[in-house]
Amino acid sequence: MGFYERHIGPRLVRCLCGMADISAEREKVVPEATGTVLEIGFGPGLNLPFYDPERVTCVIGVDPNEPFLRLGEAQQRAARVPVEIRQAPAERLPLDPASVDTAVVTFTLCSVQDPMQSLAELRRVLRPEGQVLFLEHGLSHEQPVARWQRRLNPWWKPLALGCNLIRPVLGSFQAAGFRIAECEEYYLPRTPRPMGFLSRGRAQPA
């Protein structure tokens, strides 16, 4: 891991993912979490302020990137819910089967190494009645925007530490055996469309 990946990139991504417009979207999703919560791509803990301590027993934050986790130490100390950190990839979750009530996935499927394996792991650890709350950016349905996403992706991906603009969100959940219970797709205000096509909703094991 080079200097950019350890010191500059994590701070840049934290800044982008912590913008006010994105935080407002997180606030629409995260408070719906209940019980034992797994959050993959936990990073600097940008979702922590939005968990409801009356509904959440604990949050298990999983992320393979130690520099990202280190940036979130202050957030972890200030959290209103118990937090457990596991440094591990989403493709190999260090959790028992059917041990999680809610999985929270926000701006993470774009950057995991293998999104389908990551979603398969979510299915494994979710209880049968569990839910996935998601807020993701991905491939737009509008072809002019999608063409720009494909053009920009080779440059965007190394700048944003592996973030992809061209991964389909809903299609990935469905292919991994989830049923989309609720979903809204839209563009984030004040954001270039190739970077701002969002999918927000809830999925359950099919």
Short mmCIF file of the C-alpha atoms (twelve columns), coordinates in Angstrom:
data_MODEL
# 
_entry.id   MODEL 
# 
loop_
_atom_site.group_PDB 
_atom_site.id 
_atom_site.type_symbol 
_atom_site.label_atom_id 
_atom_site.label_alt_id 
_atom_site.label_comp_id 
_atom_site.label_asym_id 
_atom_site.label_seq_id 
_atom_site.Cartn_x 
_atom_site.Cartn_y 
_atom_site.Cartn_z 
_atom_site.pdbx_PDB_model_num 
ATOM 1   C CA . MET A 1   0.000   0.000   0.000   1 
ATOM 2   C CA . GLY A 2   1.559   3.276   -1.155  1 
ATOM 3   C CA . PHE A 3   1.565   6.761   0.366   1 
ATOM 4   C CA . TYR A 4   -1.573  7.835   -1.537  1 
ATOM 5   C CA . GLU A 5   -3.528  4.728   -0.482  1 
ATOM 6   C CA . ARG A 6   -2.505  5.107   3.177   1 
ATOM 7   C CA . HIS A 7   -2.688  8.857   3.727   1 
ATOM 8   C CA . ILE A 8   -4.288  10.899  0.932   1 
ATOM 9   C CA . GLY A 9   -6.920  8.638   -0.631  1 
ATOM 10  C CA . PRO A 10  -8.707  7.739   2.640   1 
ATOM 11  C CA . ARG A 11  -9.050  11.403  3.590   1 
ATOM 12  C CA . LEU A 12  -10.293 12.321  0.121   1 
ATOM 13  C CA . VAL A 13  -12.900 9.536   0.158   1 
ATOM 14  C CA . ARG A 14  -13.991 10.454  3.694   1 
ATOM 15  C CA . CYS A 15  -14.460 14.052  2.584   1 
ATOM 16  C CA . LEU A 16  -16.503 13.069  -0.481  1 
ATOM 17  C CA . CYS A 17  -18.643 10.512  1.374   1 
ATOM 18  C CA . GLY A 18  -19.211 12.896  4.265   1 
ATOM 19  C CA . MET A 19  -20.666 15.747  2.215   1 
ATOM 20  C CA . ALA A 20  -23.904 17.245  3.519   1 
ATOM 21  C CA . ASP A 21  -26.046 15.919  0.660   1 
ATOM 22  C CA . ILE A 22  -24.754 12.384  1.193   1 
ATOM 23  C CA . SER A 23  -25.156 12.616  4.963   1 
ATOM 24  C CA . ALA A 24  -28.780 13.624  4.412   1 
ATOM 25  C CA . GLU A 25  -29.280 10.442  2.366   1 
ATOM 26  C CA . ARG A 26  -27.637 8.303   5.051   1 
ATOM 27  C CA . GLU A 27  -30.082 9.726   7.574   1 
ATOM 28  C CA . LYS A 28  -32.978 8.332   5.509   1 
ATOM 29  C CA . VAL A 29  -31.613 4.782   5.674   1 
ATOM 30  C CA . VAL A 30  -29.521 4.045   8.753   1 
ATOM 31  C CA . PRO A 31  -32.120 4.784   11.491  1 
ATOM 32  C CA . GLU A 32  -34.195 1.863   10.142  1 
ATOM 33  C CA . ALA A 33  -31.584 -0.632  11.363  1 
ATOM 34  C CA . THR A 34  -32.604 -2.908  14.241  1 
ATOM 35  C CA . GLY A 35  -31.080 -5.559  16.495  1 
ATOM 36  C CA . THR A 36  -27.602 -6.835  15.779  1 
ATOM 37  C CA . VAL A 37  -26.328 -4.777  12.857  1 
ATOM 38  C CA . LEU A 38  -23.549 -5.616  10.430  1 
ATOM 39  C CA . GLU A 39  -22.089 -2.745  8.441   1 
ATOM 40  C CA . ILE A 40  -19.680 -3.708  5.673   1 
ATOM 41  C CA . GLY A 41  -17.336 -1.051  4.342   1 
ATOM 42  C CA . PHE A 42  -17.487 0.556   7.778   1 
ATOM 43  C CA . GLY A 43  -14.509 2.828   7.066   1 
ATOM 44  C CA . PRO A 44  -14.402 6.029   9.147   1 
ATOM 45  C CA . GLY A 45  -17.805 5.368   10.713  1 
ATOM 46  C CA . LEU A 46  -19.825 7.978   8.842   1 
ATOM 47  C CA . ASN A 47  -23.085 6.124   9.599   1 
ATOM 48  C CA . LEU A 48  -22.569 5.940   13.358  1 
ATOM 49  C CA . PRO A 49  -24.399 9.190   14.254  1 
ATOM 50  C CA . PHE A 50  -27.565 7.899   12.574  1 
ATOM 51  C CA . TYR A 51  -28.078 4.599   14.422  1 
ATOM 52  C CA . ASP A 52  -31.014 4.644   16.834  1 
ATOM 53  C CA . PRO A 53  -29.794 3.413   20.261  1 
ATOM 54  C CA . GLU A 54  -33.345 2.384   21.162  1 
ATOM 55  C CA . ARG A 55  -33.519 -0.006  18.193  1 
ATOM 56  C CA . VAL A 56  -29.925 -1.256  17.797  1 
ATOM 57  C CA . THR A 57  -28.250 -3.756  20.119  1 
ATOM 58  C CA . CYS A 58  -24.785 -3.398  18.603  1 
ATOM 59  C CA . VAL A 59  -23.062 -2.477  15.354  1 
ATOM 60  C CA . ILE A 60  -20.397 -4.789  13.945  1 
ATOM 61  C CA . GLY A 61  -18.266 -2.743  11.588  1 
ATOM 62  C CA . VAL A 62  -16.277 -4.723  9.015   1 
ATOM 63  C CA . ASP A 63  -13.625 -3.179  6.783   1 
ATOM 64  C CA . PRO A 64  -10.313 -4.520  5.425   1 
ATOM 65  C CA . ASN A 65  -8.694  -1.085  5.204   1 
ATOM 66  C CA . GLU A 66  -6.803  -0.156  8.375   1 
ATOM 67  C CA . PRO A 67  -6.180  3.510   7.372   1 
ATOM 68  C CA . PHE A 68  -9.939  4.007   6.882   1 
ATOM 69  C CA . LEU A 69  -10.713 2.446   10.260  1 
ATOM 70  C CA . ARG A 70  -8.094  4.598   11.963  1 
ATOM 71  C CA . LEU A 71  -9.768  7.738   10.595  1 
ATOM 72  C CA . GLY A 72  -12.960 6.701   12.391  1 
ATOM 73  C CA . GLU A 73  -11.599 6.205   15.905  1 
ATOM 74  C CA . ALA A 74  -13.165 9.430   17.226  1 
ATOM 75  C CA . GLN A 75  -16.534 8.496   15.718  1 
ATOM 76  C CA . GLN A 76  -16.337 5.091   17.384  1 
ATOM 77  C CA . ARG A 77  -15.632 6.609   20.806  1 
ATOM 78  C CA . ALA A 78  -18.564 9.017   20.437  1 
ATOM 79  C CA . ALA A 79  -21.040 6.401   19.198  1 
ATOM 80  C CA . ARG A 80  -24.390 6.084   20.984  1 
ATOM 81  C CA . VAL A 81  -24.500 2.338   20.290  1 
ATOM 82  C CA . PRO A 82  -22.012 -0.429  21.133  1 
ATOM 83  C CA . VAL A 83  -19.520 -0.894  18.287  1 
ATOM 84  C CA . GLU A 84  -17.348 -3.901  17.441  1 
ATOM 85  C CA . ILE A 85  -14.717 -3.529  14.722  1 
ATOM 86  C CA . ARG A 86  -13.542 -6.470  12.618  1 
ATOM 87  C CA . GLN A 87  -10.757 -5.828  10.114  1 
ATOM 88  C CA . ALA A 88  -11.733 -8.216  7.349   1 
ATOM 89  C CA . PRO A 89  -12.997 -8.172  3.745   1 
ATOM 90  C CA . ALA A 90  -16.705 -8.311  2.992   1 
ATOM 91  C CA . GLU A 91  -16.028 -11.440 0.929   1 
ATOM 92  C CA . ARG A 92  -15.015 -13.365 4.083   1 
ATOM 93  C CA . LEU A 93  -17.099 -12.130 6.986   1 
ATOM 94  C CA . PRO A 94  -15.863 -13.295 10.421  1 
ATOM 95  C CA . LEU A 95  -19.409 -13.996 11.639  1 
ATOM 96  C CA . ASP A 96  -21.541 -17.042 12.264  1 
ATOM 97  C CA . PRO A 97  -24.408 -17.955 9.930   1 
ATOM 98  C CA . ALA A 98  -27.784 -16.373 10.711  1 
ATOM 99  C CA . SER A 99  -26.296 -14.104 13.391  1 
ATOM 100 C CA . VAL A 100 -27.321 -10.666 12.082  1 
ATOM 101 C CA . ASP A 101 -30.685 -8.895  12.044  1 
ATOM 102 C CA . THR A 102 -29.778 -5.984  9.751   1 
ATOM 103 C CA . ALA A 103 -26.972 -5.445  7.257   1 
ATOM 104 C CA . VAL A 104 -26.172 -1.862  6.296   1 
ATOM 105 C CA . VAL A 105 -24.480 -1.294  2.936   1 
ATOM 106 C CA . THR A 106 -23.761 2.330   2.044   1 
ATOM 107 C CA . PHE A 107 -21.379 3.330   -0.770  1 
ATOM 108 C CA . THR A 108 -19.610 -0.022  -0.436  1 
ATOM 109 C CA . LEU A 109 -20.592 -2.340  -3.314  1 
ATOM 110 C CA . CYS A 110 -18.776 0.017   -5.661  1 
ATOM 111 C CA . SER A 111 -15.413 -0.780  -4.080  1 
ATOM 112 C CA . VAL A 112 -15.455 -4.363  -2.753  1 
ATOM 113 C CA . GLN A 113 -13.274 -6.745  -4.721  1 
ATOM 114 C CA . ASP A 114 -16.109 -9.187  -5.470  1 
ATOM 115 C CA . PRO A 115 -19.624 -7.762  -5.035  1 
ATOM 116 C CA . MET A 116 -21.387 -11.076 -5.664  1 
ATOM 117 C CA . GLN A 117 -19.309 -12.927 -3.069  1 
ATOM 118 C CA . SER A 118 -19.842 -10.052 -0.632  1 
ATOM 119 C CA . LEU A 119 -23.608 -10.282 -1.086  1 
ATOM 120 C CA . ALA A 120 -23.473 -14.055 -0.734  1 
ATOM 121 C CA . GLU A 121 -21.747 -13.549 2.600   1 
ATOM 122 C CA . LEU A 122 -24.466 -11.118 3.669   1 
ATOM 123 C CA . ARG A 123 -27.065 -13.780 2.900   1 
ATOM 124 C CA . ARG A 124 -25.095 -16.314 4.919   1 
ATOM 125 C CA . VAL A 125 -24.910 -14.190 8.080   1 
ATOM 126 C CA . LEU A 126 -28.410 -12.687 7.881   1 
ATOM 127 C CA . ARG A 127 -31.230 -14.318 9.790   1 
ATOM 128 C CA . PRO A 128 -34.034 -15.583 7.510   1 
ATOM 129 C CA . GLU A 129 -36.229 -12.632 8.521   1 
ATOM 130 C CA . GLY A 130 -33.328 -10.178 8.319   1 
ATOM 131 C CA . GLN A 131 -32.954 -7.176  6.048   1 
ATOM 132 C CA . VAL A 132 -30.323 -5.283  4.090   1 
ATOM 133 C CA . LEU A 133 -30.573 -1.511  4.127   1 
ATOM 134 C CA . PHE A 134 -28.698 -0.098  1.168   1 
ATOM 135 C CA . LEU A 135 -27.657 3.283   -0.207  1 
ATOM 136 C CA . GLU A 136 -25.375 2.798   -3.187  1 
ATOM 137 C CA . HIS A 137 -24.245 4.585   -6.304  1 
ATOM 138 C CA . GLY A 138 -23.870 2.672   -9.526  1 
ATOM 139 C CA . LEU A 139 -24.587 2.255   -13.204 1 
ATOM 140 C CA . SER A 140 -27.302 4.557   -14.476 1 
ATOM 141 C CA . HIS A 141 -30.243 3.301   -16.546 1 
ATOM 142 C CA . GLU A 142 -29.854 6.290   -18.870 1 
ATOM 143 C CA . GLN A 143 -27.524 5.344   -21.695 1 
ATOM 144 C CA . PRO A 144 -25.892 8.781   -22.169 1 
ATOM 145 C CA . VAL A 145 -24.975 8.834   -18.470 1 
ATOM 146 C CA . ALA A 146 -23.861 5.193   -18.538 1 
ATOM 147 C CA . ARG A 147 -21.555 5.898   -21.479 1 
ATOM 148 C CA . TRP A 148 -19.873 8.683   -19.504 1 
ATOM 149 C CA . GLN A 149 -19.570 6.373   -16.506 1 
ATOM 150 C CA . ARG A 150 -17.747 3.791   -18.617 1 
ATOM 151 C CA . ARG A 151 -15.427 6.461   -20.037 1 
ATOM 152 C CA . LEU A 152 -14.603 7.914   -16.619 1 
ATOM 153 C CA . ASN A 153 -14.303 4.685   -14.641 1 
ATOM 154 C CA . PRO A 154 -10.648 3.889   -15.514 1 
ATOM 155 C CA . TRP A 155 -9.592  7.298   -14.127 1 
ATOM 156 C CA . TRP A 156 -12.052 7.479   -11.241 1 
ATOM 157 C CA . LYS A 157 -11.291 4.026   -9.829  1 
ATOM 158 C CA . PRO A 158 -7.646  4.603   -8.763  1 
ATOM 159 C CA . LEU A 159 -8.409  8.147   -7.579  1 
ATOM 160 C CA . ALA A 160 -11.221 6.909   -5.300  1 
ATOM 161 C CA . LEU A 161 -9.403  3.803   -4.026  1 
ATOM 162 C CA . GLY A 162 -11.162 1.161   -6.079  1 
ATOM 163 C CA . CYS A 163 -14.585 2.799   -6.368  1 
ATOM 164 C CA . ASN A 164 -16.405 1.756   -9.552  1 
ATOM 165 C CA . LEU A 165 -19.028 3.854   -11.335 1 
ATOM 166 C CA . ILE A 166 -20.399 0.996   -13.432 1 
ATOM 167 C CA . ARG A 167 -21.682 -1.673  -11.045 1 
ATOM 168 C CA . PRO A 168 -25.446 -2.330  -11.236 1 
ATOM 169 C CA . VAL A 169 -26.934 -2.149  -7.751  1 
ATOM 170 C CA . LEU A 170 -30.379 -3.746  -7.935  1 
ATOM 171 C CA . GLY A 171 -29.300 -6.373  -10.441 1 
ATOM 172 C CA . SER A 172 -26.484 -7.449  -8.130  1 
ATOM 173 C CA . PHE A 173 -28.823 -7.889  -5.160  1 
ATOM 174 C CA . GLN A 174 -31.283 -9.878  -7.231  1 
ATOM 175 C CA . ALA A 175 -28.604 -12.081 -8.757  1 
ATOM 176 C CA . ALA A 176 -27.326 -12.828 -5.242  1 
ATOM 177 C CA . GLY A 177 -30.722 -14.130 -4.150  1 
ATOM 178 C CA . PHE A 178 -32.280 -11.074 -2.550  1 
ATOM 179 C CA . ARG A 179 -35.762 -9.695  -3.025  1 
ATOM 180 C CA . ILE A 180 -36.002 -5.918  -3.352  1 
ATOM 181 C CA . ALA A 181 -38.652 -4.942  -0.807  1 
ATOM 182 C CA . GLU A 182 -38.320 -1.167  -1.276  1 
ATOM 183 C CA . CYS A 183 -36.261 0.952   -3.643  1 
ATOM 184 C CA . GLU A 184 -35.902 4.448   -4.997  1 
ATOM 185 C CA . GLU A 185 -33.449 5.378   -7.766  1 
ATOM 186 C CA . TYR A 186 -32.473 8.990   -8.408  1 
ATOM 187 C CA . TYR A 187 -29.606 11.402  -8.952  1 
ATOM 188 C CA . LEU A 188 -27.962 13.100  -6.000  1 
ATOM 189 C CA . PRO A 189 -28.507 16.863  -6.183  1 
ATOM 190 C CA . ARG A 190 -25.536 19.089  -6.997  1 
ATOM 191 C CA . THR A 191 -23.479 16.091  -8.140  1 
ATOM 192 C CA . PRO A 192 -22.304 15.201  -11.662 1 
ATOM 193 C CA . ARG A 193 -24.672 12.534  -12.933 1 
ATOM 194 C CA . PRO A 194 -21.991 9.914   -13.687 1 
ATOM 195 C CA . MET A 195 -21.022 9.959   -9.990  1 
ATOM 196 C CA . GLY A 196 -24.472 10.579  -8.540  1 
ATOM 197 C CA . PHE A 197 -26.894 7.850   -9.646  1 
ATOM 198 C CA . LEU A 198 -28.158 6.404   -6.344  1 
ATOM 199 C CA . SER A 199 -30.206 3.391   -5.316  1 
ATOM 200 C CA . ARG A 200 -31.724 3.529   -1.834  1 
ATOM 201 C CA . GLY A 201 -33.899 0.859   -0.261  1 
ATOM 202 C CA . ARG A 202 -34.312 -2.430  1.548   1 
ATOM 203 C CA . ALA A 203 -33.696 -6.012  0.454   1 
ATOM 204 C CA . GLN A 204 -34.517 -9.356  2.069   1 
ATOM 205 C CA . PRO A 205 -33.355 -12.905 1.426   1 
ATOM 206 C CA . ALA A 206 -35.573 -14.335 -1.309  1 
# 
